[in-house]
């Protein structure tokens, strides 16, 4: 099967006008919007930070300095590693993993409840009410958490009223507000893949397990969870990627002493004025998240097509 | 049986807690929008007011951002819906060998962090602009143009997914039939495929617009020197907050609720129609279907009720929020004043008691004031003999009490009894004790009082007060 023939077939099947529309639209999308910018960003991350006049000149050579900076730190740095940035990087990944696990633990029972316990109009209402918080702007959601967790906020008021604490707890500094806000932001992205997976499970399987004397937790462990694995993987992947790449919530809810990795990237662009270095950091973020996704797919044996559903 | 009920109860509790987590923040935020307090909070709830909506509407920056966001949203819809449709149609035709590669590439923008998409778009077009020697006014550096492209990158993938799920139910025999009957490809596309896809086009457009409207991560990089609603909001929230942002959230929540209601009604209607048509098809009586006119969505009874409730709620809220707000505010101010005065009276009473009691207690009180009682706390007493000053203190007392009520108020407590000569000794005594205890109340504070009866000193001190 050669290419020329298949192209001719393609135009025969779609006609000239439609064929051109398809080809142009898809090419524009893949090349101009997706692939070339990514490749150029990769290339750009290897270039020096030069003023526009010098770009293309003799000084414009490829260099590894930005990646070196990420690992080693500046030339004046005496430590072996760029402790600050690396720490932020790993803490971000760890915190994102934590948020993912939190969301999974929260959403799995709800997804199961929606799919197999709730019935009729009530189930429908539950689904609808899940969507509503999702359409409220990311920044407004973070703002709501800031109001709630502030020193004069509702949570502190409640805790003081209960007598658990005497002084307001600084939830913002302790990053509690940040984790709660991030977990909140991605509930929907966890719950719907889970729901889709759990819902297609045949109820007879659950009943069979129950009839054979299996307690409820073993039914989940041996029947429901193995069945819902693609959904679990896809939900976890989405939540992990999005929380590792979140910017608004850490900016608004993050404690003053802890940064998110995206905030460092943001700083290189906005205040540091070193775009190549920012690009290099962005490449690091992209590469690490891709590695994570591939790892997840390998471990749980799911394909990409099943993830992005 | 017993464990079963326990399980049921715990499930109910879990679901309840989940929805509390889901809606609690939104409800609290919405409540703060109607509180006249300048800081967004629920308690103390001062006055029910809609003034923050006025503040919101009169915020020029926010309104400019909103206009830009609407424009960008429209641009994104116009770009990403056709691209998504093309992407989905392409996926249906492409040979299986290439398909998985193709799918991986076009779906990847969903998984790539938004920050990375924004950065890559920004540096790519920056470079292109440089290559073409473009002006800084040209579109290569235009934030709105870049934002539309950057957002369209991943929003196209969203709309593609919408189209794919619809296309899976498409019967391609229809298309073949049209072609066999002599229709051109374009005609077939317009008369067969597009009508079939119409609901999908609608939902893809809505999804694209909403996704664009609320996007921040990509936008913040590509927007350059322009602004959108989200970037304005983010900078507002980061540098000081006021309830007008809550007011915006209320508007969005209400609009979402309304949209969800409309969506639900439309879905029910469609379902009912489908059920009716299958029923009629079974009965073989098509006349009834033809005879019944299709009511437009807005004429649906449920829809009318929803709209009425919506408008009525809006009306009463605004009526209640504008009428009597000023009165209420005055009342709240009065109330605060009264409370402050009461507090002072109480303190006076207390100090009367303390006169009789040994000064020990007073000292421990003032010392207990978190050890921060320093110059600030004592400031007030220097001219405590001047009667007109006492009033001023009442005034100033109001503020710290409102703020945190922490140090200052406490600090003054001990000194009210300072008029009584016999108390003075006790106080000096206690003051030194407190110094020992807390060591933060430095000598400065106590120094002033030792010679407090010295007339010379009195004059100079009231002088300093005057300059205050």
Interface residues (C-beta under 8 A of the other chain):
Chain A: X1 X6 X10 X13 X14 X15 X16 X17 X18 X21 X22 X25 X26 X28 X29 X30 X33 X34 X35 X36 X37 X38 X40 X41 X44 X52 X55 X106 X109 X110 X113 X117 X124 X128 X129 X130 X131 X132 X133 X135 X136 X137 X138 X139 X140 X141 X142 X143 X144 X145 X146 X147 X148 X150 X152 X153 X154 X157 X184 X187 X216 X237 X238 X241 X242 X244 X245 X246 X247 X248 X251 X252 X262 X265 X266 X269 X275 X278 X279 X282 X283 X285 X286 X289 X293 X304 X305 X307 X308 X309
Chain B: X7 X11 X14 X15 X18 X19 X21 X22 X23 X24 X25 X26 X28 X29 X32 X39 X40 X41 X42 X43 X82 X83 X85 X86 X87 X89 X90 X93 X95 X100 X103 X104 X105 X106 X107 X108 X109 X110 X111 X112 X113 X114 X115 X116 X117 X119 X120 X121 X123 X124 X127 X130 X149 X152 X153 X156 X157 X161 X184 X185 X186 X189 X210 X213 X214 X216 X217 X220 X221 X229 X230 X233 X234 X237 X238 X241 X245 X246 X248 X249 X252 X253 X256 X257 X259 X260 X263 X264
